[in-house]
Amino acid sequence: MPPLTNLPHLGKAVQDALARGAPDINTDNLPSMKDLNADNLTDLVHLIDGQCPNPRQKFLMDKLVQHLHDYVRETQLTTEEWMTAIKFLTATGQICTDLRQEFILLSDVLGVSALVDVVNHPKPKGATESTVLGPFFVEETREIKNGDTIASEGKGEYMLVKGSVKNLRGEPVPNCLIETWETDNDGFYDTQYAEYDVDCRGRLRTDDKGEYVFRAVLPVAYPIPNDGPVGKWLRSMNRHVFRPAHLHMMLQAQGYEELVTSLYFEGDVFLTSDAVFGVKGSLVKTPDVVTDEAEARKYGFKSSPFHLVTQDFVLLTEEESEQEKAKARKERGVDSVPT
Ligand SMILES: [Fe+2]
């Protein structure tokens, strides 16, 4: 049997679709897919997906179909339940905007973001651990110089964040791009305000010694957006919607693995039940409270006190990162999966 374009008797609808780019295939090469049942359907989907030319994509789809089909069989999923899931995903997409990412939120509360992060960023001893990006990172930000502030006056209690960026050998990483973002004292990110203006968000670079310093405000615990489908679902699960206070930080430097992480604060009531599973013990800080007036003014604060957070980041080179991933895949017994 020739490809479909050579079968004009198939009619205008099929020919038009082929002309618009639908794959032209010889149906003789396809598995017979009649009389499907709960036992043979999965294998047939695998067979027809077997035409995928990309081995990694084929592997991902085979696993996805296998797990989804097993889920339907194991749960005996009802038609109503499946429609509820489809309506939920539809609503999740519909509420997304340039500034609101409900799908990242869904991935976060399902623990998928944390799992993808763990799988992709194994760290050896001494390297700074990563954590979830969350839904509030945006490209638009405030470029600041070392020592400047990312927060407007009145946005919260003063906080100074300083430290260094180094590699595993203790060498400084100069010119490392640092993106940071946080809530204000009311628990809101700038993007959540109707009158959106960049605040409590900034971009700076480490100096020649690999050091950085910036002023900010002490972030507070906050509810993740819960007025949409994800919030409604969390309520139905009787789960709380809170994240412990944290300062997001993302570090990028030439030749190094990008580090997406956050700093958390000792004593926060939600440290052990973060709604998005982002807390790691190594990232929990206990800020000093500096009451010295002269010290506060030296750093550019109008008055004391201020919270002092000192954090030295340790990055992996791209090569070290690949080695760690290969090692972790071997340890998990999945080093033969297509990559
Ligand atoms: Fe956050």
Residues whose N, C-alpha, C, O or C-beta is under 5 A from the ligand:
A	BS01	LIG	G134
